[in-house]
Amino acid sequence: MEFKNRVALVLGAIKGIGKGIALALANEGVKVALNYFDWEENLDDLNHDFAKTGIEHLILKTNLLETEQIYGLINKVKERFGRIDILINNIERGGWPVVHGPYIQEQWDLELATTLRAKRWVFEAALPFLKASGNGVVINFSSIAGLVGRTGPASYIFNEGYSAANRGLSLLTETWARIGAPEVRVNEIMLGIFETRHGEKTRGWGLLTDAQKDALIDHTLLKKTGAIEDVVKTVLFILKDAPFMTGSLIRLDGGYVLGGEKVEPMPEGVV
């Protein structure tokens, strides 16, 4: 994809991974619409950092849990920029067992509505404009919680509702790739434990004991958490260097999913 005159809508752009992706796209010359709802205290920093890029951008506050507001969001982006070429579907609500404790219905509903339902309505509202682009790209963000669930060292950081929502998103990625083709590519980045998502720069991480933190790192083959830059590079790869890829999932987890099993030394054998 050539970035000249392209427009991206980035969800969850107020901080962390969403903001990192949006800044990277702006620095590539992409006009960016940034949506947020929570974390208002980070808004001044967001405005300041994007002003420095010199790229036309639009910051919008929208509660994506109110699905009737989503079409308004999409229309505002279209009215401002005239098109939508890229959708970074980065919105979630994780439920840390170590933070929230036993489930109550409101927490369960919030995790599924934010992590799964909101993404679906945003995709539907943006799809006509992505198709009109002729070379649209959707990147869904999910979590390895959809694979491992509340098990092992991750029992303290991944709740069942959040895990179920992330497993469901992978099905939607495949369905949307079929719906979007051939004008729109739809792919998914499945994240492991990152510094700003279930990692050391989050409130939940500070509630874990040293032994619990060590167990999570030891379970990860690369023995570390991921950085925002790791995600940015993967996003740019999908956008710029993978024009034949759609309906695919990239698991970006440092080997956490594989880390529970060790490979024993090769035996001598008997022949």
Phi and psi in degrees as a GROMACS rama.xvg file:
@    title "Ramachandran Plot"
@    xaxis  label "Phi"
@    yaxis  label "Psi"
@TYPE xy
-81.3453  135.504  GLU-2
-88.7106  -12.6045  PHE-3
-61.5696  128.258  LYS-4
67.198  12.7445  ASN-5
-85.6621  155.377  ARG-6
-127.691  132.539  VAL-7
-119.615  140.549  ALA-8
-107.303  120.76  LEU-9
-115.078  119.698  VAL-10
-87.5593  154.327  LEU-11
61.3421  40.5123  GLY-12
-92.8295  4.52233  ALA-13
-70.1321  -26.5468  ILE-14
-163.895  177.439  LYS-15
60.1431  -136.743  GLY-16
-64.0729  -44.3769  ILE-17
-59.5129  -46.0125  GLY-18
-64.3828  -40.3723  LYS-19
-61.2891  -42.1366  GLY-20
-65.5304  -45.735  ILE-21
-61.6471  -42.4851  ALA-22
-63.7538  -40.452  LEU-23
-63.2867  -40.8332  ALA-24
-66.4508  -42.6271  LEU-25
-60.4223  -40.5301  ALA-26
-68.6484  -16.7575  ASN-27
-89.6866  -2.90963  GLU-28
98.1692  6.58583  GLY-29
-81.4899  134.316  VAL-30
-74.2433  135.875  LYS-31
-127.208  131.145  VAL-32
-102.239  128.391  ALA-33
-116.431  120.083  LEU-34
-106.089  143.946  ASN-35
-149.127  169.24  TYR-36
-141.526  -49.5325  PHE-37
-92.2073  -179.919  ASP-38
61.0878  45.1593  TRP-39
-57.6272  -26.8112  GLU-40
-65.4229  -13.923  GLU-41
-94.325  2.20022  ASN-42
-66.9053  -39.9215  LEU-43
-60.579  -42.9356  ASP-44
-63.5399  -39.3293  ASP-45
-62.3496  -47.5088  LEU-46
-59.7476  -43.8219  ASN-47
-63.811  -47.2456  HIS-48
-66.4536  -36.0005  ASP-49
-79.6006  -28.7646  PHE-50
-60.6746  -34.4442  ALA-51
-69.548  -22.0316  LYS-52
-72.8718  -25.5644  THR-53
73.7355  7.43944  GLY-54
-99.3376  140.594  ILE-55
-60.9503  131.819  GLU-56
-149.093  165.599  HIS-57
-140.213  123.678  LEU-58
-105.63  125.014  ILE-59
-128.177  141.063  LEU-60
-107.585  117.156  LYS-61
-141.825  131.536  THR-62
-84.7903  100.865  ASN-63
-74.6802  -6.62788  LEU-64
-75.9058  -19.7087  LEU-65
-93.3057  92.8003  GLU-66
-59.6424  -26.2571  THR-67
-67.5827  -19.2835  GLU-68
-80.0423  -17.0027  GLN-69
-66.9576  -41.8197  ILE-70
-64.3233  -33.2012  TYR-71
-64.6352  -41.0294  GLY-72
-58.7677  -50.5447  LEU-73
-61.19  -41.1545  ILE-74
-65.9065  -36.0018  ASN-75
-63.7706  -40.422  LYS-76
-64.7188  -45.2963  VAL-77
-63.1311  -41.4329  LYS-78
-64.8385  -36.2337  GLU-79
-76.496  -45.1653  ARG-80
-109.126  -16.6522  PHE-81
84.6511  -3.58718  GLY-82
-166.795  165.031  ARG-83
-138.964  122.213  ILE-84
-110.787  -27.87  ASP-85
-133.71  132.204  ILE-86
-120.024  117.395  LEU-87
-98.9419  99.7594  ILE-88
-86.8101  74.3091  ASN-89
-115.738  83.0844  ASN-90
-145.577  133.857  ILE-91
-158.715  164.131  GLU-92
-138.496  103.695  ARG-93
-85.7259  144.94  GLY-94
-112.966  100.796  GLY-95
-75.1818  120.589  TRP-96
-55.9899  -35.7792  PRO-97
-71.6155  -20.6943  VAL-98
-92.6207  -51.2044  VAL-99
-93.7397  -17.0148  HIS-100
68.9975  -156.883  GLY-101
-58.7069  148.082  PRO-102
-63.9544  143.095  TYR-103
-119.295  159.177  ILE-104
-59.243  -38.377  GLN-105
-61.2572  -38.8424  GLU-106
-69.1894  -43.6032  GLN-107
-56.7756  -50.348  TRP-108
-62.9543  -38.4808  ASP-109
-64.4523  -41.9803  LEU-110
-63.1221  -45.4632  GLU-111
-71.9392  -39.6652  LEU-112
-65.8439  -39.3963  ALA-113
-79.3274  -46.5123  THR-114
-75.7489  -28.7103  THR-115
-120.172  -57.2336  LEU-116
-62.6994  -45.9213  ARG-117
-59.9273  -41.187  ALA-118
-59.2437  -39.3079  LYS-119
-64.9677  -45.1995  ARG-120
-69.4425  -35.0704  TRP-121
-64.8293  -44.0081  VAL-122
-59.2439  -47.1229  PHE-123
-61.0622  -42.8918  GLU-124
-68.7447  -35.1497  ALA-125
-84.6043  -19.7586  ALA-126
-55.5021  -45.8507  LEU-127
-57.5216  -36.8094  PRO-128
-76.8206  -35.7696  PHE-129
-64.1027  -40.8144  LEU-130
-65.4721  -40.5525  LYS-131
-63.6261  -26.7461  ALA-132
-60.2307  -33.9299  SER-133
83.7515  -15.8505  GLY-134
-149.679  53.6387  ASN-135
-80.4166  156.448  GLY-136
-138.311  131.823  VAL-137
-116.493  131.471  VAL-138
-120.545  112.232  ILE-139
-86.6596  137.978  ASN-140
-106.099  130.739  PHE-141
-133.806  -172.619  SER-142
-132.293  151.29  SER-143
-64.0933  -7.47707  ILE-144
-55.154  -30.7061  ALA-145
-66.828  -15.6032  GLY-146
-103.526  -42.9848  LEU-147
-97.7619  -23.5975  VAL-148
61.566  -157.977  GLY-149
-90.5959  75.6535  ARG-150
-137.157  158.055  THR-151
55.3007  -146.641  GLY-152
-60.5802  -24.0828  PRO-153
-77.8045  -1.23115  ALA-154
-59.5003  -23.7604  SER-155
-88.8116  -13.8432  TYR-156
-119.681  -19.3762  ILE-157
-116.781  116.718  PHE-158
-84.1323  162.81  ASN-159
-66.5506  -40.4246  GLU-160
-62.9524  -46.5844  GLY-161
-59.7554  -42.3911  TYR-162
-64.5105  -44.5371  SER-163
-62.9893  -40.011  ALA-164
-62.5121  -40.2003  ALA-165
-70.7501  -34.483  ASN-166
-65.9865  -39.2076  ARG-167
-63.6725  -34.0933  GLY-168
-62.7328  -35.0691  LEU-169
-62.6157  -35.9187  SER-170
-65.2616  -41.8377  LEU-171
-63.9109  -38.0497  LEU-172
-56.2987  -45.1192  THR-173
-67.7771  -41.943  GLU-174
-63.9655  -44.0843  THR-175
-67.7428  -32.2433  TRP-176
-61.8202  -38.4082  ALA-177
-68.5385  -42.9185  ARG-178
-66.0652  -39.1262  ILE-179
-78.2399  -25.6899  GLY-180
-64.7063  147.368  ALA-181
-92.4011  -2.22386  PRO-182
-79.2581  -22.4513  GLU-183
-128.57  128.408  VAL-184
-94.9855  136.68  ARG-185
-126.988  119.919  VAL-186
-134.409  169.128  ASN-187
-131.541  137.295  GLU-188
-111.556  117.045  ILE-189
-99.1379  113.672  MET-190
-91.1369  144.933  LEU-191
-90.1992  -136.299  GLY-192
-94.4794  115.007  ILE-193
-115.978  159.687  PHE-194
-55.5587  -37.7516  GLU-195
-105.593  7.09251  THR-196
-139.439  98.3133  ARG-197
71.971  9.41246  HIS-198
-111.72  -157.056  GLY-199
-70.7014  -15.6964  GLU-200
-98.9998  22.1315  LYS-201
-116.709  157.417  THR-202
-62.1973  -41.9132  ARG-203
-61.3422  -36.8087  GLY-204
-59.2346  -37.8664  TRP-205
-68.3197  -16.5741  GLY-206
-88.8771  -11.7394  LEU-207
-77.6625  148.947  LEU-208
-75.0298  163.939  THR-209
-58.9294  -38.18  ASP-210
-65.7506  -38.5205  ALA-211
-67.8061  -39.709  GLN-212
-64.4167  -45.582  LYS-213
-60.9713  -37.2703  ASP-214
-63.9693  -39.3412  ALA-215
-66.0126  -43.3728  LEU-216
-67.8906  -43.0709  ILE-217
-62.97  -29.5811  ASP-218
-76.0894  -13.9984  HIS-219
-94.173  123.817  THR-220
-57.0561  -37.1878  LEU-221
-84.8593  -0.481657  LEU-222
58.7165  38.3926  LYS-223
-162.886  166.083  LYS-224
-89.9873  163.628  THR-225
-84.0879  161.283  GLY-226
-113.191  159.647  ALA-227
-56.1813  -39.1442  ILE-228
-60.5582  -31.7148  GLU-229
-62.5807  -39.2913  ASP-230
-70.47  -44.0175  VAL-231
-57.1634  -45.7799  VAL-232
-61.7003  -37.4363  LYS-233
-69.9046  -39.9335  THR-234
-61.2089  -47.117  VAL-235
-64.2048  -34.6226  LEU-236
-60.9372  -48.1816  PHE-237
-61.7037  -43.1608  ILE-238
-70.9407  -42.288  LEU-239
-98.8372  -33.1513  LYS-240
-121.592  7.07286  ASP-241
-131.159  57.5871  ALA-242
-69.1765  -13.6872  PRO-243
-102.022  9.05586  PHE-244
-105.627  122.071  MET-245
-150.13  151.183  THR-246
71.0501  17.8422  GLY-247
-105.301  157.961  SER-248
-122.143  126.615  LEU-249
-105.784  118.955  ILE-250
-91.5692  112.759  ARG-251
-112.776  82.9484  LEU-252
-135.456  10.6285  ASP-253
63.2918  13.2795  GLY-254
88.8556  19.2688  GLY-255
-60.9074  -45.3741  TYR-256
-60.8778  -32.5659  VAL-257
-88.2432  -11.1551  LEU-258
-74.6762  -9.74394  GLY-259
-78.7497  -16.7358  GLY-260
-116.489  134.02  GLU-261
-102.222  150.748  LYS-262
-93.5472  117.713  VAL-263
-75.4473  155.503  GLU-264
-58.3148  147.156  PRO-265
-65.0102  127.237  MET-266
-71.3417  164.167  PRO-267
-68.2521  -31.1705  GLU-268
84.8958  178.493  GLY-269
-123.859  -0.144985  VAL-270
